[in-house]
Amino acid sequence: MIETAVIAFTTLFATIGPIDVAAMFAALTSRHPAQLRRSMAIRGVLVASGILLLFALSGGTLLSHLGISLAALRTAGGILLLLIGIDMVFARTSGGVSTTEDEEEEATTKQDIAVFPLATPLLAGPGAMGAVILLMANAEGSLPRQTIVIAMLLAVMALSFLMMMGAGQIQRVLGVTGMHVVGRIFGVLLSALAVQFLFDGIAASGLLAGG
């Protein structure tokens, strides 16, 4: 159970990226009053949590209707998470866990960023959606393990909210270099987990059975 919790927390922390979200939130709301910033952060976290919970609870059904096997999901998820992990290690922005340049430009003109770009794609981006489906699929058949995955998801979302509220202080304490160091550490861990998902997917597919 502890292993499930650690893997789920690490994967979701890396793909949701609370530190990067907090930095972006601080930049986009620098001219907003504290009460409005708090309101937008709460609504953004609630909407993003709803989106990710929807994918967590219905992802398996969606995959079965599409005819996608767990082995294929593990392999594809491993590739996606590996790409995100590599970007994190090299401190590069990724469309899987952050906004694109066009999305950032549109966001700067919005007064209320709670739904876009905060809830999605910053918090509930493609990487996080894929990760939560993959984690729930790996825990399939075990209600306690699936409960742990959901608990870790909610924990990361709560942590994201706290970081958004203290974004200014976090930036002052860690600085740009410190934030990149934290991101690189989780990037290395995510890359290792991604490769393991990839190995598991290939092994479960039976492609190497005759080798």
N, C-alpha and C positions, 0 to 999 in steps of 0.2 A: 504493500500500500504506500509506503514511504517513497519507493522508487517511482510509482505512478505519479505521486504528487510532485516530486522533483522534476520529472520529465515534463509533466504538463505545465508546471509553473515556468520552467526555463523556456520551453517552446513558445508559450503564450507571451511571456515577457519580451522575448526577442521579436516576435512577429507583430505584437501590438505596439511595442516600443514606448513605454510611458515617459521616458526621458525626452525622446525626440518630440513626442506629442506635447509635453509640457513646454518645451522650447518654442514650438510653433504656436501654441496657444498664447504664450506670453507675447510673442511678436505681433500676432493678429489682434490682440485685445489690449494693447498698451495704452490706448486712449479711452478705454471704456471704464466706467466707475466700477468699484469693487463688487457691488451688489449685482450688477448686470453680468460681470465676469463669472461670478459664482453660479448665477442662474443658468448661464449658457453651459458651464462645465457640468452641472447636474443633469441638464436635459441631454447634453451630448453623450454622457456616460450611460444614461438610461436607454436612449435610443440604440446606441452601439451594443449594449448588453442584450437588448431585445433581439437585435439582428443576429448576434452570435449565438444566442440561446436557440433561436429558430433553426439555424444551421446545425447546431449540436444535436437537437432533438429530432429533426426531420431529415438530416443529411443521409442517414442510412436508407431511409425509404426512397429518397430521391435517387440515390445510387442504384438501388435495385431496379427501379423503374427504367433507368437509363442502361441497365445491363452492365454496369461497371463493377468489377470484382474488387474485393479487398486488396488483393495482390497488386492490381493496377493502381488503386488509390495510394497504397503505400509507396509504390515506385514513383508515380507522378508527384505525390506529396514530398517525397524525399528530394526529388530534383528541384522542385519549387523552393523548398526550405533551404537547400544547399545554395541556391543562387542568392537568396536573401542573406544567408549567413556570410557568404563571400563578400557581399556588398558591405555588411556590417564590419567585417574585419578590416576592410580597406577604407572604412568611413565614407562610403559613397551612398548617395540617396538612391532609394529603390522604389519604383512604382508599386511594388507589392506591399509596402508598409508605409508609404508616405504619399504626398500629393505630387502631381506633375507640375511643370512650370505653368502651364495653362490654368490648372486648377488653383495654384497659388495666386495667380493674377486675378482670377475671378473672385477668390475669397477676400482679397484686400478691399473690394468694393462693397462687400456685404456688411450690414450692421449686426446681423445675428448669424453667427457661424455654428450654432449648436448642432444642426443636422448636417450641413455641408460647410466646411470640410471636416468638422470635428468628429461627428459620429461616424461618418464614412466619407472619405477613405482613411482618415487618420487613425481612428480607433478600430473600426471594423473594416479593414481593408481586405484585399484578395488573399494576402498571406495569412491573416488571422482567420478568415473564413475557412480556408483550406486546412489550416492547422487544427482547428477545433473539430472539423469533420473527421480528420485523420486520427486524432486522439480518441474521439468517441468510438470510432470504428475499431481501433486497437483494443479498446476496453469492452467490446461487444460481448454480451453474455454474462457480464459481471456488473451487477447494479452498484455495488460499493465502489468499484473502480470508476464507473461512469459518474457517480456522485462526486468523487474526488476531482475528476476533470472539470466538472461544472463549478465546484467550489474554488478551484484554482483560477478558473476564468473570472469568477466574481471577485476573487482576491486581487487579480491583476487590474481589473477595472477600478476597484476601490483605490488601489495604489496609484493608478493613473490620475484619478480625481485629486488625491492628496498632492501629487506632484504638480498638477496644474495650479492648485491653490498656492503652492510654495515655489512656483517656477523661478521667480526672481531670486530667491534665496539659494535655490539649488544651483542656478547658473553662477552666482557669486562664489559659492563654496567650491564647486567642482571646476568651474571654468570650462572653456571649450575643450582643452586637452583632457581634462578629467572625464567629461561626458563621452568623449571618443574612446577613452580607455575602457569605461564601463561597457560601451557598445561593442568594442572589440572582444571583450571577455565573453559576453553573451553570444557574439557572433561565432566564436570558436566552438562553444558548447552546442550551439544550434547546428553548425556544420557537421559536428560529430554525430548528433542525433539524426540529422538528415541522411547521412551515409548509412547509418544503421537501419533507418526506415527503407532506404533503397535496397540494401542487402536483404532485408526481410521480405520485401515485395518480390524481388527476383527469385528468392528461394521458394516462396509460397506459390509462385506462378507455375512451377514445374518445368521451366525452360531448361534448367540444368540437370534435370533428372536423368537424361540419357548420357550425360558427360562422364 
